[in-house]
Amino acid sequence: MTPAINSAKSAGIAFQVHEYDHDPAAESYGLEAADKLGVAAEQVFKTLVVKLDGKQLAVGIVPVTGQLNLKQIAKAAGAKKAAMAQPAEVERTTGYVLGGVSPLGQKKRLATFIDRSADAFATIYVSAGRRGLEIELAPKDLQALSQAQLAPILA
């Protein structure tokens, strides 16, 4: 069990865990997940951590087929600018390794923004806390559990 799975369990929401054999040589963890799980890549979302105005961290959740728009997430967060956070800071703050960062069960709760495109699906897939492990849940449940806002943050 990962903190992400425990978080979903304790919230009592409907979810499903999917495990696959992760290939360390995979170029994109998210595209690998979609391929190995046999789901549309647009339905698999990656969790990215940004630094707002050089100070606080925030989370952006976007489809693995796209890129996070740094200007849009800054705007959604009420900041002037956003930059990708340093890997060591991401791991220290979330408690997860890169490629396995989940929006659920993070060590420190961060402001979270989910791209609006998630609403097009009954369920989406996000990391369950380690490479090769995904959690499938309704976008509204992810939004409630992570206290996220829906925003147009896709580049």
N, C-alpha and C positions, 0 to 999 in steps of 0.2 A: 504494500500500500504506500502510496505517495501522499504528501500533504494535500495535493489537488483532489485526489480520489476521496480522501477522508473528508475534505471540505464539502464535496458534493453529497457524500453519504450523510453527513450530519445535518445538511440542509433539507434532506428528504426529497430531493428532486429526482426526476426520471433521467437516467443517464446510462450509457453503455461504454465499457472500456474495450479498446481494441489494441492488441499487441501484435507486433511484427518483428521480423529479424532485421535490425538496423544494419546497414552497410556503412562503415566508417568512411568509405571512399565516395559516398553519395555527394553530389555537388549541392543539392538542395534538400534539406531535411524534410521540408514541407511537401515538395513534389514527390519525394520518395514515399512519404506516408500515403499520399493520394494514390500513387501507383500500386503500392503493396496492399492497400486496403480496398482497391477497386472502386474508388469514389471520385466524383468530379473534383478536380483541383480547386475550383472556385469555392467548394464547400469546406475546404481545409484552410484554417486560419493560423497565421503565425503570430507570436507574441513578441513584440519589439519594445525595448525600453529606450526612452529618450531623456535628455536632460533639458529642462526648460530654463531659458535665460541664464544658463550656466549654474543653476542652483538646484532646484528640486527635480526628482525623477518622475516620469509618468509612463504609462503603458499604452501602446497602440496595438490594436488587433486588426489585422488586414488579411485578405486572401493571399495564399502563397503564390498565386499567379501575378500579383501586383507588387507595387512598392508603396511604402508609407510616404505620404506627402508631409514633409516636415513643417511647411508653412501652415498647412491645414490643421495639423495637430496642435501647433502652437496657438493658432487662433481659437480652436475649440477649448484649449486649456486657459485661455486668457493671458497668454504669454506673448512676448515679442518675437522670440525665436526658439527653435528646438534643434538639437543635434543628437545624433546617436550617442548613447551612453557608452562608457568604456566597459569592455567585457568583464574585467575584475569587479567593477562596481555593480554591474548587473548581477553577477553571481553572488556577491556578498549581500546585496539588498534583497534579492528574491529567494535565495536559498537553492536555486536551480542552476544547472550547467547550461551553457549556450547550446541551442538545438533541442533543449528540453525544458525551456522556460514556459511554465504554465501561468495563465492569468489567475488561476485559483490556488489558494493555499500558500501564497507568498509570505516570506518572513515579515515583511513590512508592507502594509497596504498602501498602494500607490494610486494616484488618480488614473483612471482607466477609460479609454475611448475605443469603442468598437466601430469599425466601418459600417456604414448604413447598409451595405450590400448583404450583410448577414441576415437581415430581415426577409430576404427572398427565399430562405430555406427553412424547412420545418426543424431541421437539426444541422448543426455544424460540428466540425471536429477541431479541437485545440489540443495542444500538448497536455498530457496527463502528468508531466513532471520528470520525464526522462526520455531520451531518444529511443524510438521504437515503441512508444506507448502514447496512445491518443485517447481522449475522452470525447464522446459524442453526446451533445445535449442541445436543448432548444436555445436559440439566441436570447430569448427573454429570460431564461434561467441563468445563462452566463452573465447577462446584464445585471440581474438582481444580485447574484452571488458576489460579483466583483464590484458592485456599486458603480457600474460603468454608464457612460453616456454614449448614445449613438451619434455619430458625426461623420460627415463626408471627409475621411482622412486618407483615401486611396489616391495615389498619384495617377 
